[in-house]
């Protein structure tokens, strides 16, 4: 049994963060409409990793920019409903999207024209990749498997073992199908309407095997209600240093990255995007922000808009190929 070192100190966060009193970034204050509310749209339900990241970072941005910051959850159509709302917003940098890389996957698994026909590669401008969170294989303790080897043995003895995910076409769905293919297993996919419902189902034993990002399961690993069997990443994560990768256990090629990016409308001026990037980079460097999100299984990163653009482009190409090869759809 693997011990999770994460602490469960996630604080209760409100949907809106009130006006603060100091301006940390002179450039950011001048590049954006003075006093205008900043809205961060999260295209998934409250309670998941992106929602938590948006609220913690939004609180810090309110302090830095002396502006009211509101987090708005607009779920639907694999994140494309919220993305479409941001793409159509006034391009002044006051409406942002904080979304996981599901955004790059959805166009390849949904019917053409879904979500109002938004083109996430053209209709959104990258601002910053704010965080990553490891992709895990976790199990309900009643499954009786504490290692990947035991899981594979059970799955071979009992074909059609079910695994849960955050939904059809989600990175978690991809991770499950890639694992089944690489290990030569036949697993039955059970999709849920988001991370939180999938985690609840796994804790309750509705499904006993779950593919989930650490940001959605950290506190339940800490409590022992779920067990981490392996990391579906290239390398071990410092957040769970004792949990092996699938590659270490002889299952190669199952590397499903999970990151959170911030975007705004494509026509937003470059100076405004640069100011937003500066403000977010300052926020992710703050020790209290890093501590709060690290405790929740989220690693902050930061960087340039160009680096996020590269991530989007690479994931667009990679997941398009995997979706074709494994015949993954969100239907």
C-alpha positions in Angstrom: 0.0 0.0 0.0 1.4 3.4 -1.0 1.4 6.2 1.5 0.3 9.6 0.2 2.4 12.5 1.8 0.0 15.2 0.8 -1.8 17.1 3.5 -5.5 17.9 3.4 -5.4 21.6 4.1 -7.6 22.9 1.3 -9.4 25.9 2.4 -13.0 26.8 1.6 -13.0 29.3 -1.2 -15.7 31.7 -2.2 -16.9 32.3 -5.8 -16.0 35.9 -5.8 -13.0 37.7 -4.4 -13.5 41.3 -3.3 -11.6 44.4 -4.3 -8.1 44.7 -2.8 -6.0 47.7 -1.9 -2.6 47.6 -3.6 -1.3 47.4 -7.1 1.7 45.1 -7.4 2.2 45.4 -11.2 2.3 49.0 -12.6 2.3 47.6 -16.2 -0.7 45.4 -15.7 -2.7 48.2 -14.1 -2.2 50.4 -17.2 -2.7 47.7 -19.8 -6.2 46.8 -18.7 -9.4 48.8 -18.2 -9.1 50.5 -14.8 -11.4 49.1 -12.2 -13.2 46.7 -14.5 -14.1 43.4 -13.0 -12.0 40.4 -14.0 -14.0 37.3 -14.7 -12.3 33.9 -14.8 -14.5 31.3 -16.6 -13.9 27.7 -15.6 -15.6 25.4 -18.2 -16.2 22.6 -15.7 -18.2 22.3 -12.5 -17.1 23.6 -9.2 -14.9 21.4 -7.0 -12.4 20.1 -9.6 -8.7 21.1 -9.9 -9.2 23.9 -12.4 -11.9 25.5 -10.3 -9.7 25.4 -7.2 -6.7 26.8 -9.1 -8.9 29.6 -10.5 -10.2 30.6 -7.1 -6.8 30.6 -5.4 -5.1 32.5 -8.2 -8.1 34.8 -8.5 -7.8 35.8 -4.9 -4.1 36.7 -5.5 -4.8 38.6 -8.7 -7.4 40.7 -6.9 -4.7 41.8 -4.4 -2.2 42.5 -7.2 -4.4 44.4 -9.6 -6.8 46.1 -7.1 -9.8 44.7 -9.1 -12.7 42.5 -8.2 -12.2 39.0 -9.5 -15.1 36.6 -10.0 -14.8 32.9 -10.9 -17.7 31.7 -13.1 -18.4 28.0 -13.8 -19.8 27.4 -17.3 -19.6 23.6 -17.9 -20.8 21.8 -21.0 -19.7 20.1 -24.2 -16.2 19.1 -23.0 -15.3 22.6 -22.0 -16.3 24.2 -25.2 -19.4 26.1 -23.8 -17.2 28.1 -21.5 -14.4 28.5 -24.1 -17.0 29.8 -26.6 -18.2 32.4 -24.1 -14.7 33.7 -23.6 -13.9 33.7 -27.3 -17.0 35.9 -27.9 -16.3 38.3 -25.0 -15.0 41.8 -25.4 -11.3 41.4 -26.3 -10.0 43.6 -23.5 -8.5 41.0 -21.2 -11.3 41.3 -18.6 -12.8 37.8 -19.4 -10.4 34.9 -19.1 -10.7 31.1 -19.4 -8.9 28.8 -17.1 -9.2 25.3 -18.5 -7.4 21.9 -18.5 -6.0 20.4 -21.7 -9.3 18.8 -22.3 -9.7 21.9 -24.4 -7.2 20.6 -26.9 -8.8 17.1 -26.9 -12.5 17.9 -27.2 -12.4 18.9 -30.8 -11.1 15.4 -31.8 -13.7 13.4 -29.9 -16.9 15.5 -30.3 -19.1 15.8 -33.4 -18.0 18.5 -35.8 -19.6 21.9 -34.8 -20.1 20.9 -31.2 -19.9 23.8 -28.7 -21.1 26.3 -31.4 -18.2 25.5 -33.7 -15.5 27.2 -31.7 -12.0 26.7 -33.0 -9.9 26.6 -29.8 -6.7 27.0 -31.7 -7.8 30.2 -33.5 -10.5 31.8 -31.4 -8.6 31.9 -28.1 -5.3 33.7 -27.3 -2.9 31.8 -24.9 -1.9 33.8 -21.7 -0.1 31.3 -19.5 0.2 27.6 -18.5 -0.4 28.0 -14.8 -0.2 24.5 -13.5 0.1 20.8 -14.0 -1.3 17.9 -12.1 -0.2 14.2 -12.4 -2.5 11.6 -13.9 -3.1 8.6 -11.7 -4.6 5.2 -11.6 -6.3 4.8 -8.3 -8.4 2.1 -6.7 -11.0 1.6 -4.1 -9.3 -0.5 -1.3 -12.1 -3.1 -1.7 -10.7 -3.9 -5.2 -7.9 -5.8 -3.4 -5.2 -4.6 -5.7 -2.4 -2.4 -4.3 0.0 -2.7 -7.3 -0.3 -2.5 -11.0 0.7 -6.2 -11.3 -2.2 -7.2 -9.0 -4.5 -5.0 -11.0 -3.5 -6.6 -14.3 -3.9 -10.1 -12.9 -7.4 -9.2 -11.7 -8.3 -7.7 -15.0 -7.2 -10.7 -16.9 -9.0 -13.1 -14.6 -12.2 -10.9 -14.8 -12.6 -9.4 -18.3 -14.6 -6.2 -18.6 -13.4 -4.8 -15.3 -14.9 -1.3 -15.1 -12.9 1.9 -14.8 -14.3 5.4 -14.2 -13.3 8.7 -15.7 -14.4 12.3 -15.7 -16.3 11.8 -18.9 -16.2 10.6 -22.5 -13.2 12.1 -24.3 -11.6 13.4 -21.1 -7.8 13.0 -20.5 -8.8 10.4 -17.9 -10.8 8.5 -20.5 -7.7 8.6 -22.8 -5.5 7.4 -20.0 -7.8 4.4 -19.3 -8.0 3.3 -22.9 -4.2 3.8 -23.5 -3.5 1.7 -20.4 -5.9 -1.1 -21.5 -4.3 -1.2 -24.9 -0.7 -1.2 -23.6 -1.4 -3.9 -21.0 -3.5 -6.1 -23.4 -6.6 -5.8 -21.2 -10.3 -5.4 -22.0 -11.7 -2.8 -19.6 -15.2 -1.3 -19.6 -15.3 2.5 -19.5 -17.8 4.2 -17.2 -18.0 7.9 -17.8 -19.1 10.5 -15.2 -20.1 14.1 -15.5 -16.9 15.6 -14.2 -14.0 14.8 -11.8 -15.9 15.2 -8.6 -18.7 12.7 -9.5 -16.2 10.1 -10.7 -14.2 10.4 -7.5 -17.4 10.0 -5.4 -18.4 6.9 -7.4 -14.9 5.4 -6.8 -15.1 6.1 -3.1 -18.5 4.5 -2.9 -17.5 1.5 -4.8 -19.7 2.1 -7.8 -16.5 1.7 -9.8 -13.4 0.4 -8.1 -10.9 1.6 -10.6 -10.5 5.2 -11.6 -8.2 7.3 -13.8 -8.0 10.8 -12.3 -5.8 13.8 -12.0 -4.2 14.2 -8.6 -5.8 17.6 -8.2 -9.2 15.9 -7.9 -8.2 13.0 -5.6 -5.5 14.3 -3.2 -7.5 14.5 0.0 -9.0 11.0 -0.6 -5.5 9.5 -1.0 -4.5 11.2 2.2 -7.5 9.7 4.0 -7.0 6.2 2.5 -10.4 6.1 0.9 -8.5 5.7 -2.4 -5.2 4.0 -3.2 -2.7 5.3 -5.8 -1.4 2.4 -7.9 0.6 4.2 -10.5 1.4 7.5 -12.2 0.5 7.7 -15.9 3.3 10.2 -16.6 6.9 10.1 -17.9 8.4 10.5 -14.5 7.4 10.2 -10.9 5.9 13.3 -9.3 7.4 14.9 -6.3 3.9 15.2 -4.9 3.7 11.4 -4.7 7.4 10.3 -4.7 6.6 6.7 -3.6 4.1 6.0 -6.4 5.8 4.4 -9.5 5.1 5.2 -13.1 3.5 2.7 -15.4 6.8 2.6 -17.4 8.6 1.4 -14.3 6.1 -1.4 -14.1 6.7 -2.5 -17.7 3.6 -0.7 -19.2 5.1 1.6 -21.8 3.7 4.5 -23.7 0.9 5.6 -21.3 1.9 9.2 -20.6 -1.1 11.5 -20.3 -0.1 15.0 -19.4 -2.6 17.2 -17.5 -2.1 20.9 -17.4 -4.2 24.1 -16.8 -3.9 27.0 -19.1 -5.3 30.6 -19.1 -6.7 32.0 -22.3 -8.6 35.1 -23.5 -10.3 36.3 -26.7 -8.1 36.0 -29.7 -8.4 39.7 -30.6 -7.0 40.9 -27.3 -4.1 43.3 -27.7 -0.7 41.9 -27.2 0.2 44.4 -24.5 -2.9 43.4 -22.5 -1.9 39.7 -22.8 1.7 40.5 -21.7 0.3 42.3 -18.6 -1.9 39.4 -17.7 1.0 37.0 -18.2 3.1 39.1 -15.9 0.4 39.2 -13.2 -0.2 35.4 -13.3 3.5 34.7 -13.2 3.8 36.9 -10.1 0.8 35.0 -8.5 2.2 31.5 -9.1 5.5 32.5 -7.6 3.9 33.3 -4.2 4.8 30.8 -1.5 1.3 30.8 0.0 -0.3 30.1 -3.4 2.2 27.3 -4.2 1.6 25.7 -0.7 -2.2 25.8 -1.0 -2.3 24.3 -4.5 0.5 21.8 -3.8 -1.5 20.5 -0.8 -4.3 19.8 -3.3 -2.1 17.9 -5.8 -1.5 20.8 -8.2 2.0 21.9 -9.2 2.3 25.5 -10.4 4.5 26.4 -13.4 4.1 29.7 -15.2 5.9 30.8 -18.3 5.2 32.7 -21.5 2.1 32.8 -23.8 4.2 31.1 -26.5 4.9 28.1 -24.2 1.2 27.6 -23.7 0.6 27.9 -27.4 3.2 25.1 -27.9 1.5 22.9 -25.4 -1.9 23.4 -27.1 -0.4 22.6 -30.6 1.4 19.5 -29.4 -1.6 18.1 -27.5 -3.9 18.9 -30.5 -1.7 16.8 -32.7 -1.0 14.0 -30.2 -4.5 13.4 -29.0 -5.9 13.6 -32.6 -3.6 10.7 -33.4 -4.5 8.7 -30.3 -8.2 9.3 -30.8 -8.0 7.8 -34.3 -5.8 4.9 -33.3 -8.0 3.8 -30.3 -11.3 5.0 -31.7 -12.1 7.2 -28.8 -15.1 9.4 -29.1 -17.3 11.4 -26.7 -20.6 10.2 -28.2 
